[in-house]
Amino acid sequence: MAIKASATVQIDEPHVRVTRWTFEPGTSTGPHVHEYDYVVVPVIPGTLTMVDANGDHIAEMKLGESYSRPKGVSHDVVNRSDAVVSFVEIEMK
């Protein structure tokens, strides 16, 4: 069984949810499907692995370089590196 990454909900309102995700080495979100469009803002840069139906994809989380994805994305986010990685996820409800 995988060890879960730390998720701290900072804001949860009718129109938006903001969650800080912190990935210690060897942790993951677990497989999930995004219910909402979302934006990711890296706060501790590093390398994460996105695991989906098409295989593994390396994601370089660069400090201050945000990206967005549409609802429906289905993946597991895994920290296979030796360093802590963290980002803030902003979901538009």
Rosetta silent file (secondary structure, phi, psi, omega in degrees, C-alpha in Angstrom):
SEQUENCE: MAIKASATVQIDEPHVRVTRWTFEPGTSTGPHVHEYDYVVVPVIPGTLTMVDANGDHIAEMKLGESYSRPKGVSHDVVNRSDAVVSFVEIEMK
SCORE:     score description
SCORE:     0.000 S_00000001
   1 L     0.000  129.847 -179.082    0.000    0.000    0.000 S_00000001
   2 L   -72.077  149.853  176.095    1.378    3.388   -1.021 S_00000001
   3 E   -85.155  131.388 -176.749    1.957    6.112    1.521 S_00000001
   4 E   -76.027  139.980  170.606   -0.323    9.097    0.940 S_00000001
   5 L   -67.952  159.754 -179.575    1.064   12.551    0.258 S_00000001
   6 E   -85.012  126.611  177.951   -0.053   15.261    2.695 S_00000001
   7 E  -120.676  121.976  178.373   -3.068   17.307    1.573 S_00000001
   8 E  -119.431  111.356  178.271   -4.093   20.411    3.514 S_00000001
   9 E   -74.413  121.385 -178.984   -7.263   22.163    2.328 S_00000001
  10 E   -96.162  -34.680  179.133   -6.682   25.904    2.766 S_00000001
  11 E  -141.558  134.628  173.367   -9.912   27.222    1.223 S_00000001
  12 E  -143.126   97.166 -177.602  -13.136   25.373    0.417 S_00000001
  13 L  -123.445  171.067 -176.980  -15.893   27.660   -0.813 S_00000001
  14 L   -57.110  -27.902 -175.188  -18.752   27.191   -3.287 S_00000001
  15 L  -106.391  -13.831 -175.081  -16.655   28.451   -6.235 S_00000001
  16 E  -156.017  147.016  170.907  -13.099   27.329   -5.390 S_00000001
  17 E  -130.326  132.495 -179.933  -11.056   24.832   -3.376 S_00000001
  18 E  -119.250  124.246 -178.165   -7.361   25.398   -2.625 S_00000001
  19 E  -128.542  132.453  173.063   -5.257   22.494   -1.385 S_00000001
  20 E   -93.547  121.118  177.189   -1.555   22.394   -0.495 S_00000001
  21 E  -104.750  130.433  176.088   -0.028   19.044   -1.463 S_00000001
  22 E  -125.154  125.679 -176.402    3.307   17.982    0.042 S_00000001
  23 E  -111.551  104.016  168.575    5.064   14.894   -1.258 S_00000001
  24 L   -70.485  158.853  176.147    7.725   13.322    0.900 S_00000001
  25 L   -53.903  134.926  177.874    9.903   10.850   -1.048 S_00000001
  26 L    85.036    3.113 -179.701    7.907    7.699   -1.799 S_00000001
  27 E  -101.184  164.276  179.795    4.456    9.237   -1.318 S_00000001
  28 E  -151.505  166.845  175.732    1.588    9.636   -3.790 S_00000001
  29 L   -77.447  -26.234 -167.513   -1.922   11.015   -4.136 S_00000001
  30 L    87.473  153.579  179.790   -3.339    7.628   -5.070 S_00000001
  31 L   -59.762  136.968 -179.668   -5.247    7.160   -8.333 S_00000001
  32 E  -158.790  161.176  175.736   -7.953    9.789   -8.802 S_00000001
  33 E  -117.810  129.981 -179.458  -10.049   11.646  -11.388 S_00000001
  34 L   -74.705  126.603 -179.814  -10.261   15.434  -11.213 S_00000001
  35 L   -82.751  -18.491 -174.254  -13.845   16.646  -10.821 S_00000001
  36 L  -134.432  157.369  166.547  -13.012   20.273  -11.677 S_00000001
  37 E   -59.347  147.301 -177.287  -10.710   22.322  -13.902 S_00000001
  38 E  -148.867  160.013  176.738   -7.610   23.103  -11.861 S_00000001
  39 E  -123.388  138.672  176.754   -4.380   25.095  -11.645 S_00000001
  40 E  -113.452  130.340  178.481   -1.150   23.856  -10.024 S_00000001
  41 E  -121.005  104.325  179.341    1.311   26.348   -8.482 S_00000001
  42 E   -64.499  136.294  177.281    4.630   24.725   -7.446 S_00000001
  43 E  -120.523  -24.011  168.458    6.003   25.980   -4.119 S_00000001
  44 E  -127.112  106.971 -173.691    8.834   23.479   -3.515 S_00000001
  45 L   -67.433  159.863  177.845   10.279   22.550   -6.899 S_00000001
  46 E   162.415 -166.926 -176.169   11.262   19.039   -7.901 S_00000001
  47 E  -112.360  128.071  173.500   10.339   16.034   -9.992 S_00000001
  48 E  -121.369  158.141  177.339    7.056   14.123   -9.743 S_00000001
  49 E  -113.518  124.674  175.979    5.820   11.200  -11.823 S_00000001
  50 E   -95.291  122.211 -178.677    2.310   11.271  -13.257 S_00000001
  51 E  -110.000  119.986  178.870    0.993    7.734  -13.754 S_00000001
  52 E  -137.350 -171.330 -177.130   -1.989    7.326  -16.087 S_00000001
  53 L   -61.371  -20.383  179.990   -3.448    4.840  -18.552 S_00000001
  54 L   -95.118    2.744  179.098   -0.677    5.733  -21.032 S_00000001
  55 E   115.290 -157.771 -177.821    2.173    5.043  -18.602 S_00000001
  56 E   -97.910  139.414  179.180    4.521    7.195  -16.540 S_00000001
  57 E  -132.743  126.734  179.204    5.221   10.861  -17.344 S_00000001
  58 E   -79.693  132.600  177.094    7.881   12.949  -15.607 S_00000001
  59 E  -119.984  115.963  175.801    6.718   16.379  -14.434 S_00000001
  60 E   -86.115  110.389  179.807    9.361   18.955  -13.548 S_00000001
  61 E   -87.366  108.644 -177.427    7.748   21.222  -10.967 S_00000001
  62 L  -104.306  132.147 -177.452    9.492   24.585  -11.357 S_00000001
  63 L   -51.027  122.958  176.133    9.069   27.266   -8.724 S_00000001
  64 L    78.931    0.646  179.116    6.488   29.826   -9.850 S_00000001
  65 L  -101.267   91.414 -176.822    5.716   28.073  -13.169 S_00000001
  66 L   -77.476  158.454  172.418    1.997   27.303  -12.898 S_00000001
  67 E  -146.553  162.250  179.848   -0.009   25.113  -15.238 S_00000001
  68 E  -126.595  156.821  177.444   -3.676   24.202  -15.692 S_00000001
  69 E  -141.686  153.307  178.907   -5.568   21.048  -16.616 S_00000001
  70 L   -83.428  160.616  174.035   -9.225   20.334  -17.434 S_00000001
  71 L   -58.847  154.723  179.803  -11.602   18.299  -15.325 S_00000001
  72 L    98.397  -12.777  177.349  -11.549   14.605  -16.095 S_00000001
  73 L   -59.527  132.408 -178.119   -7.782   14.122  -15.818 S_00000001
  74 E  -123.389  117.030 -177.639   -7.216   10.652  -14.350 S_00000001
  75 E  -165.309  176.318  168.375   -3.846    9.854  -12.785 S_00000001
  76 E  -122.541  138.525  178.352   -1.748    9.123   -9.720 S_00000001
  77 E  -108.682  122.533 -172.162    0.942   11.627   -8.722 S_00000001
  78 E  -126.263  137.345  173.616    4.023    9.935   -7.226 S_00000001
  79 L   -98.609  100.982  178.000    7.236   11.310   -5.735 S_00000001
  80 L   -98.012    7.598  179.627    9.950    8.884   -6.830 S_00000001
  81 L   -90.118 -179.567  179.190   12.708   11.392   -6.090 S_00000001
  82 L   -99.427   10.424 -175.698   14.796   11.779   -2.928 S_00000001
  83 L  -127.350  156.046  175.080   13.494   15.282   -2.132 S_00000001
  84 L   -71.452  138.162  175.989   10.284   16.856   -0.827 S_00000001
  85 E  -129.827  141.361 -178.721    8.091   18.424   -3.547 S_00000001
  86 E  -145.338  146.385  174.056    5.056   20.620   -2.896 S_00000001
  87 E  -147.329  161.719  172.792    2.425   22.519   -4.843 S_00000001
  88 E  -103.466  129.098  177.977   -0.824   24.377   -4.330 S_00000001
  89 E  -106.758  126.983  179.558   -3.783   23.043   -6.324 S_00000001
  90 E  -114.226  113.270 -178.940   -6.616   25.470   -7.118 S_00000001
  91 E  -101.123  129.535  176.875   -9.836   23.810   -8.259 S_00000001
  92 E   -93.868  106.605 -177.320  -12.535   25.908   -9.969 S_00000001
  93 L   -75.483    0.000    0.000  -15.849   24.430   -8.848 S_00000001
